[in-house]
Amino acid sequence: MEITYRKHEDFCVPNLLMHGSEPAAYGRFGRMRLKYLKEHRRAVYVGASYI
């Protein structure tokens, strides 16, 4: 695999692309965390949905 880079200011940043996107798969504790955020930390839950 060959990685190419681009110059951004004084840094070399790798050109990484994701081919196709997979739906998020949350395990038991991930679902529990989302439920907690939805019920008790609504602002964090709404902000996390944009990621």
PyMOL commands that set and color helices and strands:
alter all, ss='L'
color gray80, all
select helices_A, chain A and resi 28-40+42-48
alter helices_A, ss='H'
color red, helices_A
select strands_A, chain A and resi 5-8+11-14
alter strands_A, ss='S'
color yellow, strands_A
deselect
rebuild
show_as cartoon
